[in-house]
Amino acid sequence: MSRFRKKPVIIEAVQWREHGDHPDVGYFRRPDVSGESICSECGCRFHTHGWIDTLEDGHRVCPGDWIITGIKGEKYPCKPDIFEATYEPVPEYVAKDPVAIAGQPQEDLGGRRIVDSVTTYGAYEPPI
């Protein structure tokens, strides 16, 4: 079996906490699941959850999940422990390549582009 290393890519991400935090996260929508039911992933009631449309149809968003903008502009949720193990904040990154990074239009400064850092808000305690 061959082995591969993930290419270093700068992404944009915001930690979602509640409805209204992110324009691409709507209310959780599953007619077969009551809003009072408890989520097996985070232990919160489903009425505190969001829903994001993705390339694979859509995903539930638990309070505390990170919403990542992928390299083609797609949005998807990532659990906090996976996010912490995979990503680290980028203070302020100046790309030497004038290609837009993470699918976001960047401000052109003489052939260089500025990329926003990962937005972090500190420790998060989800509501029960």
N, C-alpha and C positions, 0 to 999 in steps of 0.2 A: 504494500500500500504506500502511495506517495504521501509526503507531508507538505503542508503549506503554511505560510505565515500571513496573517491579515495585514494588508497594506495600511500604512499610517494615513488616515484621512481625518481632516478636521470637520466636525459636525456642529450643528446648532442643536441645543436641547434645552428644555424647560421642564422643571418638575411640576407636575399637575397635582393640585391639592383639592380643588372643589370646582363646581360648575362656574363658568365664567373666567377661569384662569387662562384658557387657551381657545382661540377662535375655531380650531379644528376639532375640538372635543365637545360632543353633544351629550345629551342625557342617555344613560344606559337604556337600550331598547331590546328587550327579549320578551315577547308576550307570554312565553311559557315559564318565566321566572318572576316571582313576586318581588317587589321592591323591598319587602321586609325580610326576605331570605338572606342568609349569611353567606358571604363569599368564602369559598374554601381556600383561596390563595392569600387573602389578607385579613379575614375575620370581620370585615365591615359589612353593614347592610348594603344591599344592591342599590338602594335609592341614593347612596353617596357616590356611586360609580358613574363613570362616563363611558362614551362609545366613540371610537374613531374609525372612520372609513379608511381602509388600507388597500394596497394592491391585491391582497388576498381576500377581499370582501370587507372585513371589519373586525375589530377587537375590543374587548372590554378594557377599560382603563380604571385601575384601582387607585384610590387616593395615595399619593406618594410616587406613583410611576413617573418615569421620565418620558416626555414626548420628543422623539428624535426626528429631525429633518434629514432624510437620507441624501445620497449624492445626486439623485435625480429629482429632488424636491419632494419625494414621498414622505409621508408622516407615519410613524408607528410608535407604539408604547414599548417601554423597556422597564423591567423590574429594577428597583433600586440596588439590589445586591449585584445583579449582572452589570448594571451601569457602572457601579463603583469598581468592579473588577476589570472592566473593559476600557473605560475612559478616564481621563484626568483633565482638569481645567487647563485652558490655554490662555495665559495672561493677555497678550495681544499679539496676534500672529500676522506678520507681513509676508505674503506669498511672493516668491520670485517669479512665479509663472502667472501671466495675466488671465488664467482660466478661472472662472467663478468656482469657488469651493462650496461643496455641499449643496449645489443647486441654487444658491442664493446669489442674486445680483450684488456685486461688490462695487465700492467706490474706487474709481481708477485714479491712481496717484503716480503718474509718470511710468506706467507699465507695471506698477505693483498694485496689489489689492489688499484692503484691510478686511479682516474677518473678525466678527464678534466672538467673544469667548463664551464658553458654556455658562449658562446662568445657574447659579446655585443659591439656595436659600437656607442652608444649615440643616440641622437635624429636623426630622419630621415625625410627628406622632399622629397616625391616622385616627379618625374618630371611630368609635365602636358603634 
